[in-house]
């Protein structure tokens, strides 16, 4: 079977719109390995940029400092990570 990406539209509590797209399983494994610490704990400084680079596709090329608040950054990247893991 060939990989077919799925997308999800997401609107943050601040009213901003985002589109998420999943990645192939091999890339997902790489993202999880790169974004977690020694005991599997998610490291925000690593995982958030990975979500913005590989999962949040619209708007593209977002950086952590593009967000006005930590709350929205955390909301968007958490929702993107959930989508990456479940494709829902």
Beta strands, then each sheet from edge to edge (+ up, - down):
strand 1: 7-11
strand 2: 17-21
strand 3: 56-58
sheet 1: 1+ 2- 3+
end
